[in-house]
Amino acid sequence: MTRQSLLSFAMLLLTACLGDAEKNISTDQQVEGMEIFRITQSLEESLFFALQSFDYFKTVNPDILPGCPDITVNDANRTVSLVFSAKSTCTNNANTPRTGRILLQYITRSVLESSVVLTYDNYSFKGNAIEGLREFRRLTSIANPNRRTEIFENLIIRNEKNSSSRLNGSFVHQVTLQNSTLTQFSSGGTIEGRNIAGRAIKMTQGTLRNYDVSCILSGTLMPKQGSESWVITHGTGQPFTHSLSYTGENPCKSTATLTLQDGRVIVVQSP
């Protein structure tokens, strides 16, 4: 066999191998499903902090908060620093370990508008690093005073292998207060971006996610109910649609059910 023939054969073999690899990657929907869980958990776990008022952190006992952070409140620039570490005495951190810092900046933009900017600083949740910032705006309204709108761009979530998802999002959060204390909140919105394989990813909400603050304080982060659709576009342009739904079994026990495009089901239960 001539050298040119050998090269042609090698190129043919390499092309075939790459084709098989792409086929295996594109059909590994279970990997896509687990990434969806990582994204949703990484986004929802810090909502509790961002929806609190500035004054809340002045008096709250850090030992009752998720992750038991060290709290520093700066009145001059209206910031709250939450520093997380592996504390053996933190009972509600066993299943949801956090490290690093969350910085909250409370900004008054006008008489009617204010916002909270959440910035992740070398922050990790359950082994997933989160990079970027999120802004939560409040527009004072008699019709709907407890509404918060959230936007973020180029938020990065890295897994333990340093593979990253890059996301843009737009959400609306509705909070319920009793005597100025946050007791419940609901969330709904959209996400667009790319997943760890570089494929386009998009989430649209079906029904709102509903959260109970007392359950969050006991270590349960998952919502009591909610549904959403996740569409991932593969290299061939073929969209794969995965459906995620939440159900509450008792006051602080939730189940997340992800139904993949191929019919397989992944079930995750709250601790």
MITORNU-663064 format. One record per residue (C-alpha): x, y, z. Coordinates in steps of 0.05 Angstrom, whole numbers, plus 5000, padded with zeros to 4 digits. Layout:
! residues N
XYZ;...
END
This chain:
! residues 271
500050005000;502850684980;503951255030;498251644999;493651045006;495650965079;494151705093;487351645059;485651025099;487851375164;483551985149;477651535133;478551155198;479151805238;472852095206;469051455223;471451485295;469552215303;462752065273;461651515324;463951965381;459252525359;453552015356;455051765426;455452475454;449152715419;445052135445;447652155517;441452495543;442652265615;448852715617;444553295593;439453135646;444453155703;447153815677;440054095680;439753905753;446454235766;444154875733;437454915769;440454765838;446055265828;441155815809;435955695862;440355575923;442256315932;435256615919;433756585993;439457076007;438057555949;430757635967;432157846039;432258576061;438658936081;436258996153;434958256157;442358096160;443558576217;439958156268;439357446240;443156886274;447856606220;447355906250;440155846225;441756046154;443455556098;450955426101;451755826167;455656396135;459956906171;456057566160;459058256152;454358846143;457059506118;452160076129;456360586092;455960246024;449959806041;453259146027;452658466060;458357966056;456657226067;462856786075;461756036074;466455496099;465954766119;463554846191;462554196227;457454526273;452954746214;447454226215;443754476152;449954456108;451253706105;447453586040;448654266008;455954456022;458055166003;464755506002;466956205983;463256865987;456757175965;456657935964;449958295965;449759035947;443359425961;442360005913;437160555914;436160765841;430361245850;424661395898;420860825867;426260335846;431659945883;435759325869;440058795900;446258585862;448857885880;456157745863;459557065869;466657105896;470556455889;463956115906;462155385901;455754995915;455954235919;462454235881;459954695825;463455365819;458955955802;461856585770;458457255754;453057685782;445457725785;441058335794;434358345829;430158975818;424259215858;419559745829;415060015884;407959905861;401359925899;398659375853;404458905864;409359135918;412558445928;414958315858;422358255841;425158205770;431857865759;436657895701;443557595691;448357525633;454257065621;453456705687;458156115688;457255455725;463254995726;463054265747;468553895783;471853725716;472154475699;467054405643;462555015642;455455235624;454555965604;447656255616;443256875608;436856915647;430657335661;426057175720;420357455761;420057285835;413857405878;415257435953;410457326011;411957716074;409057646144;410858216192;416358416142;419257706145;420057286081;415956656088;414856416016;416756595945;415256365874;419656415813;418656375738;422556575676;427156365620;434356155610;438556145546;445855985535;450355385521;451554745559;458054395575;458254075505;457654755472;450454645450;444955165452;440555085513;433855415530;429055355588;421955605589;417355575650;410855195650;408355315721;411855735774;416655435825;414055525896;418755535956;417455516030;422655896071;421755456133;423754856090;429855226062;432055376133;431354636150;435954446091;430954316035;432354755975;427754435923;421054765908;414454465928;411754505857;413454765787;414754525716;419254735659;421754525590;429054485571;430954475497;437954295476;439854375402;444753855376;449853935321;444953685268;440154235288;435553725321;432453985385;431953505444;426553705495;427053485568;421453625617;422653775691;417253785744;416953845820;411953555869;411453635944;409953015984;409653336053;411354036080;418853966069;419653366023;419953475947;421253045887;424153285820;422452865760;426252975695;423352625634;428452575577;426752615503;427951865496;422951705551;427851555607;426351865675;431152145727;428352245797;431752665851;428852745921;430353285971;434253076033;
END
